[in-house]
């Protein structure tokens, strides 16, 4: 294993005692479960140099009685779920905080709702992913409930099943009881802002050239990002970015995700067939799928590091090679 990037020593958050306490707690907590997470050898060093400082940065911003909303931005396959899991354990085991959250993916509109958008606005809106294909009002309602929840309140958190391309029934949603200290909200476009209008004039890939030659779809997506999504993202108190190296990495890592999705689905539906055919993508379908995300992904790779609170830049081997702080 190559050398692990280190947090800038003059910018380390929290006290040495705080970091040592968190490192000890998280090392013990992860001992029985580390194999289930996508991290390499050298775990203690990763915790000490990267993940504990990120957690301490969150702790430094925490105000008593006011939940902190932390956004995690990252393209497909960047490792948002893994970062969420690591931070959750560090903050709960190391500092005794109550941590909950959800992904913007779980706010996707139902297939019926996206079909309606495809007919009324543009056919490309049938495919989940871009701004305009999420239930933003549901996200705003959810964040409001979590931020203001009392000790006896119950908050239901939606679940979207990518293997069926459909939101699961409400009775199957996650349940969070009581209040929270930290709310983590992750997603590929979380914290993004709209592109300049002039950037939309020319298509950037084959999908846009052949299926959105007039720019109707990309104009609609950009407008959604500029309006309702900014209300949703206004809840963020802090933004962390997992910065992928290039679009090829997005394709490669999304392919790995799809295989994992296929493996999980095969276990889930081993004996009982799903109500609808599974929607697992092959290589050609993944290429087309990623093309829907390409424009905004490229824009966010350039723009978000200029204002994110923490940017963790990844290399082609999926390792953090640089830590960027404002």
Secondary structure, DSSP 8 states (H G I E B T S, - for coil): --------GGG--S-HHHHHHHHHHHHHHHTTTGGGSS--S-HHHHIIIIIHHHHHHHHHH-BTTB-EEEEEEE-TTS-HHHHHHHHHHIIIIIH---EEEEEGGGGB--HHHHHHHHHHT-GGGGSS-STTSB-HHHHHHHHHHHHH--TT-EEEE--EETTTTEE--GGGSEEEES--SEEEEEETTTT-----GGGGSS--SHHHHHH-TT-HHHHHHHHHHHTHHHHHHTT-SEEEEEE-S-HHHHHHHHHHHHHHHHHHHHHHTSSS--SS------HHHHHHHHHHHHHHHHHHHHHGGGT-SEEEEE-TTS-EEEEEE-
